[in-house]
Amino acid sequence: MAQKFTLNVNGKDHTVEAEPDTPLLYVLRDDLGMNNPQFGCGLAQCGACTVHLNGEAIRSCVKPISEVKGQVKTLAGLGTPEKPHPIQLAYIQEEVTLCGYCLNGWIMTSAALLEKNHKPSDDEITQALSGLKCRCGTHMAITRAVKRAASMMG
Amino acid sequence: MNKMTNPASLSRRSLLKGAGAGALVVSIGAPIGLNAVLGITKAHAEGTRPPLVPNELSSYLAVNADGTVAVYFGKMDLGHGMHTAIGQIVAEELDVPFKSVTVYMGDTDTSVNQGGASGSTGLMDGGKQMRMAAAEGRRVLVEMAAKKLSVTPDKISVVDGRCIVGNASDDAVKNVSYAELLGGQYFNTQLDWNHKEGNALYAPGKALPKDPKNYKIVGKDFPRGDVAWRVYATGDFVTDIKVPGMIHGRVIRPPVAGAVPVSVDESSIAHIPTAKVLREKDFIGVVADKEWNAIRAMRDLKIKWSEVTPPFVNTDEIYDHIRKTPIRKSAEDKKTKTGDIDAAFAGAAKTIEAEYEWPYQSHASMGGACSLVQIKDGEVHCWSGTQKSHYLREGIAKLLQTPIEKVHVKWVTGPGSYGRNDADDCGHDAALMAKLAGKPVRVQYMRDQGTGWDPKGPASIHKVRAAIDAQGKVIAYDYLSKGFSRVDVNTKGSSPSDTLAGQLTGAKLKSEDGFGYPSESYAFDNKRYTWQTIAPQLDRASPLRTSHLRDPVGPQITFASESFIDEMAHAVDADPIEFRLRHVKNPRDVAVIKKAAELYKWDTRPSPRKDQKGNKVSGRGIAYSVRNGTRVAVIAEVSVDRSSGKIHATRFAVAHDCGQIVNPRSLKTTIEGNIVQGTSRTLFEEVKFDPKNVTSVDWLTYPILDMTEKPGKVDIALIDRPEVAMSGAGEPSTRPVAAAIANAIFDATGVRIRRVPLTPERVKAALS
């Protein structure tokens, strides 16, 4: 049976009615009409659906709405063209995109890394981003962008 | 040029109003009939909107009321920066600022059929046409300006869209802007169309394009305007498009390939709000108001499937299957065949031969395909990540038996594609479901439906042999590919028979044959190239149907041919580059190989290395290939962990010659993507299956390259030839990657591996 849930997304409270097992991904996209995150696999294997829950990068495609407690942040809430997060600026400056469908996951995961570690080593970047998928092969450019963002934040 | 505007919200008329100018578009002059097109020299931008046909300049270009320029492109951007490159080409020829140009792509309502994204022809064919159209646009505008300013056209120069007589710095100079001349009105100028559609479309005007020596915009690193909307989530992927009243659909695929639904228990989804079954013949899907409910219905629906004989062999039996299956079609390259192969082999001092194997591979796009179809007042509107919107339009018109004029397909950036992936299947599925539901339906494939059921790159074997004389000279070279067709389903998506929805609803099957030949310029005295194709394992609605996957059949053919060139070099104890340069004849091929060697700092010596001991060894290998005029030489450096069999590509040095370069930075991004994806396909990717179905259905069962496995370094040297026609870069650098890596492994270990992917298990087994 559908139930009412209240969740805070990008600083705003929303009340939605959904089945308790509905993954957060579909609540964000369907009920709240947000264009991010994206569906990639529904299996927590690719990261295209990544959002922050209380500052941690999580895979929203497998997170039931009933387990979502706290603040959700999506890519649109990370920064804006007027007030960008350094990782967003770095992606634009490094031109990190081929198809770009995976980009949400890499940016959100990188942002979570950089919040905790302003000066990640190459190996720390690689390990933090391991498991995310990019089918087009922008891995080299992603690495450059994360380093650039780190230098902006440091 | 800002972000790629969502084509869904645009019409030609709204575009022509210009951004913020507020002026209405009014075509001046009396309305004319569609067929009464004025002669090219008689009038410009007079009359009503000309028809959207290839021989009208207005089909490619318009000057908006505010002087900005709208470009209508019948291809699309799969992520390689085509918006920017086409914008640069048009801005260059028109002499307008780059930022004033916006390129609208792949919308059948605003563009003519230029073939879609196909064969790396975005610039080669598409860019060429847009250049000619823009040059003609400039000619027409200058002529209008000359008339208005009462001078001859040769007295006019154009600076930033302003036609000027005399010295631009003089305030009193006579001038008129493009906006003043034609802003908000259509060109009414005919082009000399070659009467071909698709990639081959070419319709120049009277104007010649600029001499590359005078370029100010082409050849420079203009920033891509299509990164920001993705980064800030302010634009739409096709998955984000919504229309009022839209419901969500999911298709259901059978557990055993080839099985069809016998009966459906609709009560099994009665507990899911709004869920409903849609069925036509053997096609079955579900819809619901909410996406999650559609997914639940897809999972819960109980279906009795027909009993069928499992159609496939096992994964590890595929190469024997290819060997023993009767040839359906064969072809020999007439252009390559030289001399008398059999006589040369009979007289050889030494012969060598080898056989190589390449698996089925999946596009495995980041997300399953997504499409939205709305049927309203008899008009069919489709939003799709297709590579070929004009052909998908044809397919949907046939599937729904609707006149093509009533079908409108808008391309919107999708979740990645590298040829004929699942996008066109999804467009047809959504069309069928929208018809059956009587509502707009958005369909997105699940992960297993994307990887498991997308058209595959064909599996193949390649037999190569060479005859060598007593002096170590190659006197005969015989190359044969045998495998599944690259066009078992056609790459265009223009016929229901080439889609799952069509094949499930009774479209007559139309499996075609095609493969390919090695492409290089080795001048061996006797040379023969042959291909043979076999029938698909399952003839309809097959998860192993084969079609175009990035650089169709190029990687597999070149894996074999360029590995074998190294095998020949080894047979005569020659350095792999020195051996290639003995035989390569085309000067541009020689240059690209030399460039890669220089970039890598190649030390000339035969492979394998003989100076290494211990568990970790390294080596370097080269491969080169040509694709429709683009030459690429790739040197791979790898490390091999002998105990685990794990390969890491520590460095690539790539030399790339695609003729004239439009945007070097975007080109490098494109090449880097090719190298990384090519590495992934070489080291990790193989579609697995059992007799019942494909078992590679997600990222665990179809692994691709992970961040921890990315190349250590990718160095790229671009060879720019401004005077040489653009020949495409979307795919060519994928082609030589596998052979370069295999050659590097041989250099490191002295062991030749002839089956892709080069997994740790396979490498370890080969080394032991």
Interface residues (C-beta under 8 A of the other chain):
Chain A: A2 A18 E19 T22 P23 Y26 R29 D30 D31 G33 M34 N35 N36 Q38 F39 G40 C41 G42 L43 Q45 C46 A48 T74 L75 A76 G79 T80 P81 P84 Q88 Y91 I92 E95 V96 T97 L98 C99 G100 Y101 C102 L103 N104 I107 T126 Q127 L129 S130 G131 L132 K133 C134 R135 C136 G137 T138 H139 M140 A141 I142 T143
Chain B: L78 G79 H80 P223 R224 D226 V227 A228 R230 V231 Y232 A233 T234 G235 D236 F237 T239 D240 K242 H248 P273 K290 E291 W292 N293 I295 R296 H363 A364 S365 M366 G367 G368 T413 G414 P415 G416 S417 Q444 M446 R447 R665 S666 T669 T670 E672 G673 N674 I675 V676 Q677 T679 S680 D698 W699 L700 I704 L705 D706 M707 T708 K710 P711 V714
